[in-house]
Amino acid sequence: MVVNCYAGGSCNGGNPGDVYEFAFNEGLVHASCTNYEALNDVSGSCQPIDVCRDCHGPPPAEGESGIEGCTAITDMTRYYVSEYYNVRGADQMKAEL
């Protein structure tokens, strides 16, 4: 979900702080909702099928995505962070620990 929704970057890198902001505003779903693939979603649309899906066989043929056998799950639990903020420098990091 984080990669599909560009909630902090892409497979090419990103900013962890943006993930916390996304988790605060939108909530994250369990990692089992959509298996991680080292592939950027070129659409960047963050549709429900990109957030959580259930897929059934048969396995796709080589070169096919297999998304045709999948349906979006919309009633899943979302996990939120209660707050997030920036910490800069050793002194602020020590204070947070």
Sequence and secondary structure as in RCSB ss.txt:
>XXXX:A:sequence
MVVNCYAGGSCNGGNPGDVYEFAFNEGLVHASCTNYEALNDVSGSCQPIDVCRDCHGPPPAEGESGIEGCTAITD
MTRYYVSEYYNVRGADQMKAEL
>XXXX:A:secstr
 TTTTTSSEETTEE HHHHHHHHHHT B  GGGS   S   TT    HHHHSEEE SS   TT   GGGEEE  S
   B  S      HHHHHHHH 
